[in-house]
Amino acid sequence: MIIETTILIIILIGSVAALIWLISNFTSALQSATGGAYFVPLEEEVSNQMMELADIKPGEMVYDLGCGDARNLITAVMRYGAQGYGIEVAILPYFRGRQQVKLLGLEDKITIRQDNFFNVNLGGADVIVLNLSTKLNNKLLAKIKAECKPGTRILSARFPFSHLEPEMVDNSTIYPIFRYLI
């Protein structure tokens, strides 16, 4: 009986590992196909500084394009009283973000959508935060200009927009943070 149980546990662990491998490879292929950036969580100090530089007012809507584990949105909601809307294409970070939001009881303040942000209207954002790539930022620029209202603040960690002049560049953390005003 012990041998059969051990064999079943080994088969179960192997099956779970294979499923994780398949999901990871599918996610990577999906990201490549959509021109997406890979999920690399921001260090807490960078995330905190981005939210500080965003000058978020209570009740404002913060969009996080490629929200990953939702850390920027959680900070915006818990520290500044914002509402949050995250878009994440990769399935594993999406589920991790949803889990974090649920564990903290913030489902009424943060929505996370599993989608490509090119499919989502950005017009409801007061603030947009992102940590993508310069190439992807540049692809987003026309969409941002077309859909965002005047006064929308855009904050990008690490990567600037090539054809948009930043309102400011903050170099106080390990990565530069670029702030733009639409």
N, C-alpha and C positions, 0 to 999 in steps of 0.2 A: 504494500500500500504506500509506503514512504517513497519507494522508487517511482511509482506511477505519478504521485503528487509532484515529486521533484521534476520529472520529465514534463509534466503539464506546465509547471511554473517556468521552466526553461523555454518551452514553446511559446508561452504567453509573452515572456520578456523579448524573445526574438521577434515575435509578431509586432509588438509595440515599437521596437527599434526599427523594423522595416517600414512601418507606417510613418514614423517620424522622418526617416530618410526620404521616403516618397514625397511627403508633404514639403520637406525642405527643398528638394530638387524641383518640384512643381512651382513652388514660390519663387525660387531663383529664376526659373525659366519665364515665369509671368513677369517678374521685375525686368528682366532683360527685354522681353517683348514690348513692355509698356514704356521702356526708357527710364524705369524707376531707379531710385537709389537704394542701396542695401541698408537694412536697419542697423544703425550703430547708435546706441543710446548716448545721449549727451551727459556729460558729467554734471553732477548736481549744481556745482558752482556756475556753470555756463547757463544751465536752464534757469536758475534763480536770477542771474543777471539779465537774461533775455526778458524775463517777466518784469523785472524792475524797469528796464529801459522802455518797455512797451507802454508804460504810464497807464495801466489798466484802471478803469473806474468801475465801481460796483455796478453790476448788471450788464456790463458790456459783453459782447459776444466775441470770444477768441476762437479762431479756427487754427488747427494744427494740421498742416498738410504732410502726411507721412507721420502720423502721431505715435507710431510704435507702441510703447507701453503706457502712454498717456501721461507721462510725468509732467510735461509742460502744462497740460490742461488741468491736472490735479493741483499744481502750484497756483495757476491763475484763479481757480475756483476757491481754494482754501485760504490763500493769502489776500486776494484782492476782491473777492466777491463776484467774480465774473461768471458767465455761462460758458460752457465749452462745447466745441464741435470738432471731432477728430475724424480724419479720413486716413485709412490704412489699407493698402492693397495686399500686403503679405499676411497670410492667415495666422501664423504663430504670434507675431507681435500684436495683431488685432485681438486675438483671444486673450493675450496677456493684459492688454489695455482694458478690455471689458472686465476681466477678473479684478484688476486693481480698482476700477471705478466701483464695482459692486461691493468689494470688501470694505471700501471706505464709505459706502452708503451714499454715493454721489450720482446715482442714476438719474435723479431729477434735475441735475445741473450739468451733466456731461453726456453727450451722445457720441458714440463712436460708430462710424459706418465703414463697412468693408467694401471698398470701391477704389477706383482710380480717380484721383482728384480732378483730372481733366473732365470727368463726367459730372462734377458737382458744381453748382452755381455758388460763387463766392460772395455774392452781393450782400449776404447777411452779416458779414464780418466787420467788426470794428478794428480788430487786430488779427493779423495772420502771422504765425510763426512757422519757420521751416528750417530744416537741416538736410538739404538735398545734395545738389552739386551745381556748379555754375551753369553747366549745360542744361540741366533740368530747370533751373531758375529762369534762364533765358527763354526756354520753351513756354514757361508759364506767364511771362511778362504781358503778352497781348491779352491773355485771358484775365489777368489781374486788372489791367487798365480798362478793359471793356466791362467788367462785372462789379468792381469795387467802387464804393461811393467815395467822393472826395473826403480826405481826412483819415482814410484807413491807414493804419500803421502796419508796416511789414518789417519783421525782424528775421534775419537769416544768420544762423551760426555758420562760421567757417567760409561760406561761399557767397560772393557778391553776385549781383546782376551785372552783366557786362554793359548794358545800355540804359542804366538807370543810376543817377547820381544819388549816393546815400546822403541822407540828412545828417547822419553822424556815423562814425565807426568807433566802437569801444574795444580797446585792447587790454582791458583789465583782467581778462581770464586767459586760459590757455589757448583759446581760439578767438579770432576777431568776431565781433557781432556787428552786423550792418543793419542800420535802421533807415527805412525809407518811408516817405509820406506820399500817398497817392492824392 
